[in-house]
Amino acid sequence: MPDAAMLDHLPTMATTPKLSVVVPAYNEQEVLEIFHARLATALAPLGLPWEVVYVNDGSRDATLEVMLRLKAADPRAAVVNLSRNFGKEIALTAGLDHARGMEAVVVIDADLQDPPEVIADLVAAWREGFDVVYAQRSVRHGEGVIKRATAHAFYRLMQRVGGRVSLPKDTGDFRLISRRAVDALLRLREHHRFMKGLFAWIGFPSKAVLYERAPRAAGTTKWNWWKLWNLSLEGITSFTVGPLKIATYLGLLTACGAVIYAVQVIVKTLVLGADVPGYPSLMTVVLFLGGVQLMTLGIIGEYLARVFNETKNRPLYLVERHLPSGASAVQAPAPAAPARQAAAAG
């Protein structure tokens, strides 16, 4: 529970926050109270009226109950409870939709791998005139060699295939965004969301702030290898048609190889006479061609599935309950997303 020292400088009910901190959470009951205490301590010296928007992404533990306790103890806390689990990228979007910060918004995870104390450095860079200040990892504590190597390879790959969108290397969602950049970001309502890419897509003057990523403070990671693989696919298919081009070139090379092989067979037959081809070589060619075709269809299917989901025009998420900062913790559930989202979805 927050102690008295944390609540020394609580805003009045009429204060409109200048800075919002968006925190998506899924099954983070062990760490939320520790996070809130450190966040309040880190933001106290900044001299900005602030709020923290906790987004419960359909957690199965007591995450929502912890958020409501924090809300009851600290009016600077807001709670957005989604109707079910929509995934981190959507939960992050919901938090941005509900953030009331007039000047800037900070995005951070609740697991304390991204230290709240770094927010002071982000604010300092923002005050220099930058719209986007992203926290770039110089060291990744608490992660294995394979995890670090695959993350390193992914960011470098995205930098190569991203085209005009340059994805900063070794950078997660932890960043500060000015209000005008947030408003521009919220105009992008695609369902298959890769937020790191969307942050980069909007442009605006940006600056990196180096920090050391800490080990998780409590609980367990929700990102297994399968989820990380799917997130990588989202990033690649959202910001490049490179896989489609690769499939095209692979099909062209295969066709050229088939023509060369056919010429070789014809010449060999004319010079040496009729020859019955062997079964192993025939099966090798058939299986190779079949594999190329299936892989190409799979790549096309990935893009087609995304087009299909976008054409359904469903809302990104549904809100079961919204308790804004500065309001009582007892409030009727919100039946839908904010008007800003409804207008964008329409």
N, C-alpha and C positions, 0 to 999 in steps of 0.2 A: 504493500500500500504506500502511496506517496506520503512523506512525512511533512512536518510543518515547514521545514526549511525550503522544501520544493514549492510551497504555495505562498511564499512571502509576497510575490509580485503578481498575483492573479489579476487579469484584466477585469474591468467592469463589464456588466452585461451588455452595455451599449458599444463596447470597443469593437471596431472592425479590424481583424488581423491584417497586418501588412505582409506577414510571412506565414505560409502554410507548409506543414510537413506531412506528406502522404506516406502511410505505412500499410501496405497490403500484408495480410497475415493469413496463414493456413496452418492450423494445429500448432500454435506458438504460445500455449498457456504457460510454459515454464519460464519464458524470457520476457514477457510483455511488461511486467511491473519493473523489472530491472532496467529494461530499455527506457521506459517512461521517466524513471528517476534520473538516468544519465542524460536523457534528452533535455529535461527541464534545467538541469545544472549547466549543460552546454549552451543553451540558448539564453540564459539569464543575462550574461554580460553584453549581449548584442544590442540591446536597447530598441528592439522591435516588438510591437505587439504580435503575438504568434498564436497559432492553433496547430493541433496535430489531428489529422484525419486518419483514424484507424478503419481499415476495410477488412471485414471478416468474410473470407472467401469460402463460405460453406464449411467451416471447420467442424470436425467431429469430436473435438475435445471441449474443454471449458474456455476456449479462447474468447467467445462472445461474452461470457460472464465476467471474465477479467477485464475486458474492454468496458463493460458497463460499470464495473467498480471504479475504474480509472476515471470514467466520465462523471460519476457521482462525486468523486473527490476533487476533480480538477475541471472547471468549466471550460478550460482551453482545449479539452479533448472533444472530438467529434467521433461518432460511430456510424459507419455505413455497413449494414448487414445485408449481404446479397442473399437472394432467395435460395441459391444452391452454389456449388463449386463451379466457377466459370474459368478458372485458371488464372495464373498470376498476371498475365498481360492484360486481361480484361479487368481484373480487380484493380490494377494500377490505373487503368483508364477511368474506372468508377471513382477512385479517389481524386483524380485530377478534375473530374466533372464536379465534384462536391467541394473542392478546395475554394475557400473564400479569400485567400490571401490577395490583397490588392496589388502588391508589388512583385512578389516572387513565390515560387513553390519549390520545396525540396522533396526529392523522392529518395527513400531509404528503406532497407529491409529491417525487420524486427529482430533478426538473430544476432545483432551486434558484431557481425563480421565487418560491417561498415560502421566505424566508430562515430557516434553522434558528435564527438568533439571536433571532427573534421569540418562540420558545418560552418564553424567560424571562419575557416580558410575559404570556403566556398562563398560566403557572404562578402568577405574582403575582396575577392576577385570580381564579384558581381558589382560591387560599389566602384570598381575601376571602369565600369561601362560595358561589361560583357553580359550578353543575354543568356548564354548557356555556359555553366561552369561544371565540368564533369570531373569526378574523382577517378584518377587513373592509378591502378594498382602497381606499386613498385615491388612489393613483396606479397606473396600469397601464403600466409601462415596456415597451418592446419590442413593442407591439401596434399594429396599424394603426387608422386612424380607423373603418373599417367594422366591425372586430372589436369595438372599444370601444362603438360605437353599438348594434350588435345585442345585445351583452351587457347594456348598460344597459336596452334595451327589454325584453329577456326578463325580467330581474329585476322590473321594474315591472309587467309583465303578470302574473307569478306572484303578486305581492302583491295584485293586484286580483281574480284569479280563484281564489286559494287558499282562500277561505272562512275557516274558523276556523284554518287553518294559515298562519301569517305567515312567509314565506320572507325572511330578511334580505337586503337589497339588497347587491350588489357583494361577495358572499361565496361562496367556493368550499368545498372540502372541508377546508381547513386550519383545524384547531381542536383544542381540548383538551376531553375529555369525562370526567366523573367515572366511577368504576366502576359506581355504581348506574345512571347514565344509559346506560352501555354495555350493562349487563345488560338494561335495558329495550329498548334498540335491537335487541339480538340476538333478541328475541322476535318481531320482524317478519321473516318469512321469504318474502315475496313474491318472485317471480322477476324481474318487471319492476321493477328497483330504480332509484330516483332518490334517491341518498343525501342530497343537499342538502335534499330535502323530508322524508326520514325523520328527519334530524337535527332539523329544525324540528318534526316531528309529535310527538315524544316530550315536548316541552315542557321542564320543569325550569327553574330560575332560570338566566338566560343574560346574557352581557355581551359587547359588541363591543370588540375591540382593533384600532385602526387601524394599518396598515402600508403601505409602498410595495412593490408587486409588481415584482420585478426581471425583466430579460430572462432567457431560458433560458441556462444556463451552457454547455451543450454539447449536441450532437445536434439533432434536429429534432422538432417537435411531432407527435404522433400523432393530433391532432384536426383533421381537415379539415372543410370546410363541411358535407359530407353527414353525418358523424358528429355534428357539433354540432346539425344539424337534427333528427336522430333522437333525440338526448338531450333536446332541447326537447320533442319529442312525448312522450317518456317522462314528463317532468316534468308536462306539462299533463294527460295522460290518467291519470296516477297520482293526482293530487290534486284533480281537479275533473271534474265532468260537464258543464262549461260548453259544450264543443263539441256534445254531444247536445242541450242546450237551444237552442243557436243553430240547429241543424238543424231542431228543432221549430218555432221561431219563423219561420225562413225558409220552411219548408213552409207554415205558416199564412198568411204574407204572400203567397206565391205563389198559394195557393188563393183568397185574397181578390181578388188582382189578376185571376185568371182569371174570377171571378164578375163583377167590374166590367166586364171586357172583353166577357163574354158578354151582359150587359145592354145594353152600348153597341151591339153588333152587332144585337141583337133590335130595339131602338128604331130604329136607323138603317134596318133592313129594313122595319119597319112604316111609317115616315114617308116614306122616299124610295123604297121598293120594293126588289125583290131586287137584290142586288149580288154579283158574284163577287169574293171576296177575292183579293188579289194573292199571288203565289208568295213574294216576299221576306218579307212580313209573316208568312205561315204558317210558313216555315222558321225565322224568328227565334223565334217562340213555341215551336216544337217543340224547337229546339236549347237554348233557355233552360230549358224544363222538364226535358229530358233531363239537362242539366248539373247542375241542382239535385238531381235524383234520384240521379245517380251520386255527387255529393259527399256527400249524406246517407248513402248506402250505404257509402261509404268511411269516414266517421266511425264508423258502427255497426260496421264491420269491424275498425277499430282496437281498439275496446273488446272485441269478441267474440274477437279473436285473443289478447288478454291473459287473458280468462277461460279459453280453451282451454289456454293454456300453464300456467296455475295448476292446472287440474284434472288434469294429468298427474302432478303431485306428485313430480317428479324432484328429486334433491338439487341445491342451488345450484351445487355445484362438486365436483370430485374432486381429492384431493391425491396427487401422485406421490411426494413426499418432504417430510418435516418434520424439520428440525433445530432443536430448541428452544435458547434461549439457555442458556449454562452447560453445554451438553453437547458431546461430541466431534463434530467435523465428519464423522466416519465413522459413519453410522447407517443401519439398514435403512429402505427407503421405507415411508412410512405408507400403508396400503391405503385409508383412508377419512378423512373429515373428523372433527373432534373429536366426542366423545360429546355435547357440548352441541348441536352442529348436528344430529346424528342424532336426538336426542330432539325437537328443534324440528321437524324435517322429518316425523317420524312423527306 
